[in-house]
């Protein structure tokens, strides 16, 4: 919601005309594209990478490929 408000708030900079429009256009395009790219990464890329890492961790735990130091610490905690 905040991203949408920011993007729509900066759209007038993207479509500016008249004196100084070149500077406004470049600032607007930078702001809008940065917000869109950041949102895409936050909504899609980060969760996808998390799922990959979590899946690999679950498979390693299922095969009991736990580092030896963790096993020793776990045994000490149980004793």
N, C-alpha and C positions, 0 to 999 in steps of 0.2 A: 504494500500500500504506500509506504514512504517512497519507495523507488519510483512508483508510477507518478506520484505527486511531483517528485523532483524532475523526472523526465518531461512531464507535461509543462512544468513551470519553466523549463529551459528551452522548450520548442520555439518560443518567439525569437530567441537568439539565433536559432538555426535558420529561420525564415526571414531574418531582418533585411531591410532594403534601405538605401539612402546612404548618407555620409557615415563612414565608420562601419559599414555593414560587413566589410571583410573581416575586421577584428571580431565583431560580434559573432559572425558565422563560425569562425574557427574555434572560438571559446565554446559556443553552443554545441558544436559537433563533438568536441572533446568531452564535454560534460555528459552529454546524452549517451555517446558510445561507451564511455567509461562506466556509467551506471548500468547500461544494458549488459555489457560484458561481465561486470561484477555480479549482477543478478543471475545470469546464466551459470556462472561458475558456482555460486552459492547454492542454487537450486538443483543443479544437475551433476556437475563434475565432482564436487566434494562428497555428496552421498554415494556416487558411483565408486569412487576410490575407497571410501569407508567400507562399502559392501565387499569389495575385493579383498581388502586387508582383513576384515572380520572373517570372511570365508576361509582365507588361508590360515588364520589363527585357529579357527574351529577344527579344520582338518588336521592341523598339527597336534592339537590337544587330543583329538579322537585317536590318533596314531601314537599317542603318548610320546611325542617328540618334544618333551619339555627339557630345557637345559639342565645339566647335572647340578648346577648350583641351586636351582629352584627346588630340586628333589631333596637335596641335603637340608635346605632351610625348612622345607615342609616336614621332613622327618624330625627335625629338632623341635618344631612347634608341636608335633603330635606327642612327643615323649614327655 
